[in-house]
Amino acid sequence: MTMTQRRRGVHVTANPRQGVRVQRSTESALRQTGAGRIALPLSVSQNGAGIGDAELVMTCEAAAELYAELGQALADAGHPAARGETPCP
């Protein structure tokens, strides 16, 4: 999903060529920092053009909470990955 600014707030769209998009980077792998935190590489684009890279750096506890929340969201959506099945054919 992308976010676009409007006068009355933020509009969410699935169009990657519209608005600002922050998504997991395919260029770099998840890594552990020197301080023992987890760094999730992200890429940022605006209206389809890359504008930079970033990292979401979390403590191990925060990463575990995110892992649990993602698992619950997958289970709530009935996704096969939540049952331990292969997520994609």
ZIHU-V451448 format. One line per field, one symbol per residue. ss: DSSP state (2 for helix, 1 for strand, 0 for the rest). phi: phi as a letter, one per 40 degrees, with the letter a starting at -180 (. if undefined). A space follows every 10 residues. Layout:
ss: ???
phi: ???
This chain:
ss: 0111110011 1110000001 1111000000 1100000111 1111110011 1111111102 2222222222 2222220002 222000000
phi: .bbbcbcbhb bcbccccbgc bbaccccbcd abcccgcbbb cbbbbbfgbc bibabcbbcc ccccccdccc cccccccgcd cccgcccbc
